Amino acid sequence: MAGGFSTPILDEIRSRVDIVELVGRFVNLKKAGEHWKGLCPFHTEKTPSFTVNPKRGIFHCFGCGVGGDAFSFLMRQDRLAFPEAVRILAERSGVELPKERSPEVEGKLESLRRAMSLAAQFYIDALWAEDGAKARGYLERRGVDLEVARGFGLGWAPEGWNALLGHMGRQGVGEELLVSAGLAVRRENAPGFYDRFRGRVLFPIRDQQGRVVAFGGRGLGSEEPKYLNSPETPLYVKGQMLYALDVAREGMKQKNRAVVVEGYLDCLMAHQHGFTETVAALGTAFTAAQLSLLRRYAEEVVSVFDADAAGIKATSRLEEMLSDVMDIRNLGWSVSRTGSFEKAEYFPIKVAVLPEGHDPDSLLRAEGAPGFLARLEAARSILDFVLERTLGEEDLGTARGRSAAHARVALLLSKVPNAEEATALAREAARRLGVDATQLWIEAQQLQGARGRNRLDRPADTQATSSGGAKAWPPPTLPERDLMLLLLHMEEARATLLPYLDEEDLAHPGLRALLGALRQAPAGVAPEALMAELPGEAERGLLAALLMEQASEADLHNQVTEWQKRYDIRRRKKQIRELSLAITQAQAKGDPVIAILESELRKLQDQARAVRGMVTER
């Protein structure tokens, strides 16, 4: 995996990268002794098990098994090839890479990123050019500060069918690549292509590294559609991203809250008025992946709705969050009715309803930051909100209405993961419905059990493939694990024990890979530098887990001595067996060399007796 980069270059980059700062851009880390801990960005969990060791420059998740160094983290986080991760970290850390490297064919993702970067700059230039006056005027009429527009990288797609195509062609970017990037469209009834975005203000959508991966285009007048968005591409899956997350992360960490709005302008105006913890949901209801992203940076989510659509949107959004395909117990997050932070497993999700006729953009322009803040502070738990809407949508004055409400409430309660929360909701609903809360609770439990049985009937691999974890190896035996810990943590152990070891000494496939990397490594190399020489994520995760462990030097030294004695005995036993076989063969042939062999055998047996009993073989 070293990709043509020398070990000294990789070590230099690794030594300059602050892995806590790097990982902290994506994970809300907290100090835990010598390590830093947070929620794993690669699988959903409610108890932090993702650990960063700044001394060694490595990370490891004790939940899903993923681990590695700064290169590994960036590769997995941003779906990069190793050479691209090296180039990014080299540039950030000020390490100049060698000019001459083995020629490589530029990967598709890298080509797409280049195309998106060039397109973003083209659109930015167009907005601030003379022909962009109409678009700038539109932004000013909408109350957008032009400096904020600059900061968010807004652009303008010129009118006409091939403005971008012509520009990109001059940059050596082909039409097929532009189609793959979602920037151009193939003509249906004639040969050729045309620009996807024309005559629109463009809002660049960035990944967490701040790289443009898609665009949202807003028409200036009454044209349809009002918003035209990029299609999904290898760089962009809308259910896995949030608009402005790259700039909202710090605000979320500071306020311990994420505010989610519907549109790009809503988000932009929120930031302009100081609500820097705001993101937009890219025109889709919350997904498990988006909620997982938010929970890395904040302990509360407030979703903002306009009054007209609040009930429908909140109800459907909750249904999506609590649906069987995103089962909350598998996802590892919980919805809190109370909004309390007292229990670490709760992930409070609230609903802020705006006055009738307002969206965040119009409310901020009408009432300013105080008016918007008041609505955020008055936000209600989404469970309370949906329960109220559910009861309000049925005619509780009729038997039919009460029966329908009863069934809907039972279904809602069955999707609440916490018994305390479900009980409180059941009491409230029972009071409104005039029924026994116990019976309502029993029905909810039955529905929950039925869904649980359905999940158990699914093939075993349907969930395993979605965890994002490392390869599922069985754990190594204790002796194998102890031996590898010695080799990794002590150069003395490597110098002393590696000559004795063969691959068959380690049955575990991951440990055999580590042993092979150790054999190839130059003397004195730091064990974390082996990350670049391992074949896959599973091996890097195993190495990271072993390097996270601590042991005293004295204890390690004693273990090295014991292992050396053990292997010395094993070697002597092997020699005794070989000599015994040779003596037997010599006796059968009447070979006079037998006397010499018997003398050698006696010496070996004496030596073996001298060390036997000093150590117990494992």
Residue, then its C-alpha position, 0 to 999 in steps of 0.5 A: m500500500a506504500g504507493g511508491f512513497s518512501t518510508p522516510i517521507l511517510d514517517e515525516i508526514r505522519s510525524r507532522v500531522d496532529i491526528v487529534e486535530l485531523v480526526g477532530r474535524f469529523v468526530n467530537l473528541k474528548k480527553a480520556g487519560e492519554h487518549w481521546k475518545g468519541l463516537c465512531p464515524f464509521h458505525t453508529e454507536k451510543t457509547p463512545s468506543f472510537t479512540v485516538n492515541p496522539k503519541r503513536g498517531i493512530f486510531h482504533c474503534f473497539g466497537c467495529g474494529v476499524g483502525g489505522d493511522a492518519f492516512s488510513f483515517l482519511m482514506r476511509q473517511d473520504r473514500l480516497a486512494f492511498p496516494e491521494a491521502v498522502r498528497i493531501l496530508a503532505e500539503r497540509s503538513g508542509v512536506e514536499l513530495p518527490k517530483e519523480r514517482s512511478p507513473e499512475v493513472e489518475g483514479k476516477l474519484e480524483s478526476l471527478r474531484r478535479a472536475m468539480s473543483l474547476a466547475a466550482q471556480f468557474y461558477i464563482d468567477a461567473l457570479w462576480a463577473e459583469d454578467g453576474a450582476k443579475a444574480r448578485g442583485y437577486l441575492e441582495r434582494r433576498g437579504v444575503d450579505l455578499e461577503v457571506a455569499r463569498g464565504f460560502g462559495l456561491g456561484w452563477a451558472p450563465e444562461g446558455w446551453n454550453a458555457l460550462l462545457g466550453h470552459m471545461g473542454r479548454q481545461g482538458v475535461g471530457e464530456e463523459l466525465l462531466v456527465s459522471a460528475g452530474l454537471a452535464v446531460r446527454r441529449e436524448n434525441a440528438p448527439g451531444f451534451y448540454d450544461r445541467f445548470r443554466g441561469r441559476v444561482l448555485f450553492p456548492i455542496r461540500d464534503q467534510q473536507g470542504r471539497v465541492v461534490a455537488f450543487g444546488g441551483r436556485g432559479l431567479g424567477s418563477e421557472e420550474p423547478k425552483y431548485l435543481n439539484s445535482p444527481e447522485t454521483p460517486l462523490y455525492v449521495k444526498g442521504q449521507m451528506l448535509y449542506a454546510l456541515d463543513v462550516a457548521r461543525e465548530g458551531m455545533k461543538q461550541k453550542n452542543r446543538a445542531v439546527v436543521v433547516e429545509g433550504y439552502l437560503d434558510c441555512l445561509m441566512a441562519h449563519q449570517h445571523g449567528f446561528t453557525e450550527t445550522v445545516a440543511a437536509l438537501g431536500t430529503a428527510f433525515t436518514a440514519a447516516q445524517l443523524s449519525l453525522l450530527r451526533r458526532y458534533a452535538e448532543e441535540v438536534v433541533s429541526v425547524f419547520d414552517a407552521d403549514a407543513a410542520g405536522i406532516k413533515a415531523t410525522s413522516r420524518l419520525e416514521e423514517m427515523l424509526s422505521d424497520v429499515m433504520d431500526i433504532r436498536n441496531l443504529g444505537w441512538s435513542v430519541s428522548r422525549t424529555g430532551s434531558f442530557e442526564k442519560a448518555e444514550y439519549f439523542p434528543i431530537k426536537v421540533a421548532v415550529l415557526p409562525e404561520g407564513h414564515d420559513p427560517d429565511s423570512l423569519l430572520r429577515a423579519e424578526g432577526a436573530p432574537g425571533f429565531l432564537a426564541r423559536l429554537e428555545a421553545a422547541r418540543s421533543i419530536l415524540d411529544f410533537v408527533l403524539e400531539r398531532t396523532l391524537g389531534e388528527e382523529d376525532l376522539g369524540t367517536a368510537r371509530g376515531r378513538s380506535a384509530a388513535h389507539a392503534r396509531v399511538a400503540l404503533l408509535l410507542s412500539k418504536v420508542p427504544n426506552a421503556e421509561e419514555a414509552t411509559a410516560l407517553a403511554r400515560e399521557a395518551a391513555r389519559r387523552l383516550g380514556v383507556d387503560a395505560t397498561q393495556l396500551w403499553i402491552e399492545a405496544q410491546q406486542l408490536q415491538g416483539a413482532r418487529g423483532r421476530n421479523r428482524l431475526d428472520r432476515p439473513a444474518d449478513t443483511q446487517a453485518t455488511s452495513s456496519g462499516g467494520a473491519k473483517a470479522w476474524p476470530p480473536p487470536t489465542l492469548p499466547e499469540r496475542d501476547l507474543m505479537l504485543l512483545l514484538l510490537h512494543m519492544e525492539e529488543a523482542r524483535a531483535t531477539l525473537l524474530p529469528y526463531l519465528d516461522e509463519e506456522d507459529l501464528a495460526h491467526p491470519g492477521l497476526r501472520a500478516l503483521l509478522g510478515a510486515l515486521r520481518q520486512a521492516p528495517a531495524g528501529v522502525a516505529p511499529e505504527a509505520l507498518m500501517a503503510e505496509l499492511p494489505g488491508e483495513a482488517e490488518r491495520g485495525l488489528l495493529a491499531a488495537l494492539l498498539m493501543e495496549q499499554a505494558s510496563e517495560a520491566d514486564l515486557h523484558n521478563q516476557v521476552t526472556e521467557w519467550q526466548k527460553r521457550y523457543d530455545i527449548r523448542r529448537r533443542k527438542k527439534q534438533i534432538r528429534e532430528l538426531s534421534l532419527a539420524i541415529t536410527q537410520a545409521q544403526a539400520k545401515g551399520d554406519p560408523v558415524i553413529a558414535i559421533l551422532e550419539s555424542e552430539l545427542r548426549k550434549l543436546q540432552d544435557q543442554a536441554r536438561a539445563v534449561r528444562g523447568m525454567v519455563t512452562e511451554r504454552 
